[in-house]
Amino acid sequence: MFKKRSPTRISPLTDNPLRNPGQSLDEELQRIWEDDIFTWGGMLVFTFGLLIYEWVRWLLKTNVHPLAVTFLLIPWMGFLVFKLYRIKQLRQRLKMARDGEKAVGQYLSDLREQGHRVYHDVIGKSFNIDHVIVSDRGIFTVETKTYSKPSSGRPTLVFDGEQITRNGNALQHDALQQAQAQAKWLHDLLQETTGRNLPIKPVVVFPGWFIEKTTGAKSSPVWVLNPKALPTFLENEPQRISGEDVKLVAYHLSRYIRSNPKD
């Protein structure tokens, strides 16, 4: 007799879930572990094992001499060790950036109690927006920059409206340009999906740093803040978007995020 075939089972979820703070960085850290560390670490272990094998054969008085193999393999092993060291440094930077995004995400979660809609890790083309806030005060893209700080003293960044400096030196990456590009991309996306020309404010936050602003910072299109200051800035903003437009943007942004998961 034939057994009755059990019915095909499918997931009860009809939509992809919204993304979490730092999810892209979590996925990149997992990829580095599964691909880079496994590959290069495996090659180092194999090479070291081959080297030991050749020396054991020599010690057992077989007709081989391991010096030639040693001269060939030692430089290769040095390269592999260097490669793994660079991967370790990359993982440390990514972990710090991920933890910064998660910390900012926790700050922003409190905004929901005030009626703001908060979205995390919105994926664009070859980039992501760390956080998006949607409320009647406007739409805000939030880029998180997490930098290590000195163990003592007051960690301070200076924003003059055109650049961000630390100890008189401009930061290596242009966070202001990046934030404005993200806001422009989101503006175009929402204009296409909602048909509305809505104001979007780019924001750059630096967890754990004090932000000192000059008079020129007031005219900048970008806010540069410690994330703890963001709720106060939002509270002081006038109403810019109607409640209906807030719902419209929230619907289309959620739909975009759910239909565009990162592979």
VMD Tcl script that draws the C-alpha trace (Angstrom):
set ca {
  {0.00 0.00 0.00}
  {1.11 3.53 -0.70}
  {1.44 5.96 2.14}
  {-0.61 9.07 1.84}
  {1.69 11.92 0.98}
  {1.62 14.70 3.54}
  {0.47 18.08 2.19}
  {3.12 20.61 1.23}
  {3.87 23.02 4.04}
  {4.60 26.67 3.48}
  {5.56 29.56 5.73}
  {2.63 31.33 7.43}
  {4.34 34.68 6.76}
  {3.12 36.37 3.60}
  {5.53 39.32 3.79}
  {9.19 39.70 4.63}
  {9.77 41.26 8.06}
  {11.04 44.79 8.52}
  {14.78 45.03 9.13}
  {16.60 45.51 12.42}
  {19.23 48.11 13.36}
  {22.64 47.09 12.02}
  {21.24 44.12 10.10}
  {23.37 44.75 7.01}
  {26.49 44.81 9.18}
  {25.41 41.62 10.95}
  {25.01 39.97 7.55}
  {28.41 41.22 6.40}
  {30.07 39.95 9.58}
  {28.46 36.56 9.04}
  {29.62 36.52 5.41}
  {33.20 37.35 6.45}
  {33.15 34.51 8.98}
  {31.67 31.95 6.59}
  {33.61 32.96 3.47}
  {36.81 34.86 4.23}
  {37.90 33.44 7.58}
  {36.93 29.88 6.68}
  {38.71 30.08 3.31}
  {41.93 31.82 4.35}
  {42.09 30.10 7.72}
  {41.61 26.71 6.07}
  {44.40 27.46 3.61}
  {46.72 28.44 6.47}
  {45.97 25.24 8.39}
  {46.48 23.12 5.27}
  {49.78 24.84 4.44}
  {51.07 24.47 7.97}
  {50.08 20.81 7.97}
  {51.91 20.25 4.69}
  {55.02 21.89 6.11}
  {54.94 19.70 9.24}
  {54.39 16.63 7.07}
  {57.53 17.34 5.05}
  {59.66 17.78 8.17}
  {58.27 14.61 9.75}
  {59.20 12.70 6.62}
  {62.74 14.08 6.87}
  {63.01 13.19 10.55}
  {61.93 9.64 9.71}
  {64.96 9.43 7.39}
  {62.96 9.26 4.18}
  {64.72 10.39 1.04}
  {63.37 13.96 1.11}
  {64.67 17.31 2.28}
  {62.08 19.89 3.43}
  {64.16 23.06 3.00}
  {62.94 23.76 -0.54}
  {59.32 23.30 0.50}
  {59.93 25.42 3.60}
  {61.34 28.32 1.57}
  {58.28 28.15 -0.66}
  {55.66 27.82 2.06}
  {56.93 30.26 4.70}
  {56.26 33.38 2.55}
  {52.83 32.00 1.62}
  {52.05 31.37 5.27}
  {53.18 34.91 6.10}
  {50.76 36.25 3.49}
  {47.93 34.15 4.92}
  {48.64 35.39 8.46}
  {48.65 38.99 7.20}
  {45.38 38.38 5.34}
  {43.72 36.99 8.46}
  {45.02 39.92 10.52}
  {43.44 42.39 8.09}
  {40.18 40.45 8.23}
  {40.30 40.61 12.03}
  {40.73 44.40 11.86}
  {37.80 44.68 9.44}
  {35.58 42.60 11.69}
  {36.46 44.82 14.67}
  {35.50 47.95 12.72}
  {32.27 46.38 11.49}
  {31.37 45.22 14.99}
  {31.85 48.72 16.37}
  {29.76 50.19 13.53}
  {27.05 47.57 14.08}
  {26.93 48.22 17.82}
  {26.68 51.95 17.11}
  {23.70 51.41 14.79}
  {22.00 49.21 17.37}
  {22.58 51.77 20.12}
  {21.10 54.54 17.97}
  {18.21 52.25 17.09}
  {17.46 51.89 20.79}
  {17.42 55.69 21.20}
  {15.07 56.01 18.26}
  {12.69 53.32 19.51}
  {11.55 55.75 22.21}
  {10.32 58.09 19.47}
  {7.52 55.68 18.63}
  {5.82 56.64 21.88}
  {5.61 60.20 20.48}
  {3.96 59.05 17.25}
  {7.04 58.83 15.04}
  {7.49 55.93 12.64}
  {11.01 54.47 12.71}
  {12.56 52.15 10.12}
  {16.00 50.57 10.15}
  {18.51 49.44 7.53}
  {16.69 50.58 4.41}
  {18.52 49.00 1.49}
  {19.30 51.09 -1.59}
  {21.53 50.37 -4.56}
  {24.91 49.31 -3.14}
  {24.26 51.24 0.10}
  {21.88 51.34 3.05}
  {20.26 54.03 5.16}
  {20.80 53.19 8.81}
  {17.51 54.67 10.06}
  {14.53 56.58 8.67}
  {12.12 58.59 10.82}
  {8.69 59.50 9.46}
  {6.48 61.94 11.34}
  {4.43 65.07 10.88}
  {7.67 67.00 11.60}
  {9.13 65.66 8.38}
  {11.10 62.70 7.10}
  {14.64 62.19 8.39}
  {17.42 59.91 7.19}
  {19.88 59.05 9.96}
  {23.45 57.99 9.20}
  {25.37 56.58 12.18}
  {29.12 57.09 12.44}
  {30.81 55.18 15.24}
  {34.39 56.19 15.97}
  {36.64 55.07 18.80}
  {37.38 57.86 21.25}
  {40.24 58.64 23.65}
  {40.14 56.93 27.01}
  {40.25 60.27 28.82}
  {39.11 63.82 28.17}
  {36.03 65.14 26.42}
  {35.64 63.53 22.97}
  {34.58 66.44 20.75}
  {33.84 66.89 17.07}
  {33.51 70.34 15.52}
  {30.93 71.01 12.81}
  {31.22 74.27 10.87}
  {28.50 73.62 8.31}
  {30.87 72.37 5.62}
  {33.01 69.75 7.33}
  {33.38 67.79 10.55}
  {36.76 67.92 12.25}
  {38.45 66.08 15.09}
  {41.42 67.77 16.76}
  {41.53 70.17 13.81}
  {41.63 67.41 11.18}
  {38.73 66.71 8.83}
  {37.22 63.24 9.14}
  {38.46 60.91 6.43}
  {35.02 60.06 5.02}
  {32.63 62.76 3.85}
  {29.65 61.92 6.06}
  {27.82 65.09 5.02}
  {27.86 64.24 1.33}
  {26.88 60.66 2.08}
  {23.92 61.75 4.21}
  {22.69 64.18 1.56}
  {22.94 61.51 -1.15}
  {20.88 59.13 0.97}
  {18.21 61.79 1.56}
  {18.07 62.53 -2.17}
  {17.65 58.84 -2.99}
  {14.83 58.45 -0.47}
  {13.16 61.64 -1.73}
  {13.15 60.28 -5.29}
  {11.88 56.88 -4.14}
  {8.98 58.36 -2.16}
  {8.12 60.83 -4.91}
  {7.88 57.92 -7.34}
  {5.81 55.71 -5.04}
  {3.57 58.30 -3.36}
  {3.43 61.08 -5.93}
  {4.29 63.59 -3.19}
  {7.21 66.01 -3.11}
  {8.06 65.66 0.58}
  {10.85 67.35 2.57}
  {13.60 65.01 3.79}
  {16.25 66.07 6.29}
  {19.61 64.25 6.37}
  {21.05 63.65 9.84}
  {24.47 62.34 10.90}
  {24.86 61.09 14.47}
  {28.02 60.22 16.40}
  {27.35 58.02 19.45}
  {29.48 58.93 22.45}
  {30.82 62.20 21.00}
  {30.06 65.80 21.88}
  {29.25 67.96 18.86}
  {30.50 71.53 18.93}
  {28.82 73.70 16.29}
  {30.05 76.97 14.86}
  {27.75 79.69 13.51}
  {28.09 78.22 10.02}
  {26.43 74.98 11.15}
  {23.04 76.70 11.35}
  {22.88 77.14 7.57}
  {23.84 73.55 6.79}
  {21.18 71.28 5.21}
  {22.47 68.46 7.46}
  {22.06 68.01 11.19}
  {25.18 66.70 12.95}
  {24.30 65.47 16.43}
  {24.88 63.18 19.32}
  {21.95 60.73 18.99}
  {20.67 61.65 22.44}
  {19.98 65.17 21.14}
  {17.85 64.03 18.21}
  {14.50 63.79 20.08}
  {14.86 67.42 21.21}
  {15.63 68.60 17.68}
  {12.57 66.76 16.36}
  {10.37 68.22 19.09}
  {11.43 71.75 18.15}
  {10.58 71.27 14.47}
  {7.26 72.65 13.18}
  {4.69 70.38 11.56}
  {5.63 69.88 7.91}
  {3.62 66.85 6.79}
  {-0.06 66.06 7.19}
  {-1.18 62.98 9.07}
  {-2.48 61.47 5.83}
  {0.90 61.88 4.17}
  {2.60 60.28 7.17}
  {0.39 57.21 6.73}
  {0.98 57.22 2.97}
  {4.77 57.36 3.36}
  {4.75 54.73 6.10}
  {2.73 52.37 3.89}
  {4.94 52.73 0.81}
  {8.22 52.66 2.74}
  {7.18 49.52 4.63}
  {6.12 47.94 1.36}
  {9.47 48.79 -0.24}
  {11.46 47.34 2.68}
  {9.44 44.14 2.77}
  {9.70 43.60 -0.99}
  {13.41 44.36 -1.20}
  {15.16 42.13 1.37}
  {18.94 42.00 1.17}
  {20.19 38.68 -0.13}
}
mol new
graphics top color blue
foreach p $ca { graphics top sphere $p radius 0.5 }
foreach p [lrange $ca 0 end-1] q [lrange $ca 1 end] { graphics top cylinder $p $q radius 0.2 }
display resetview
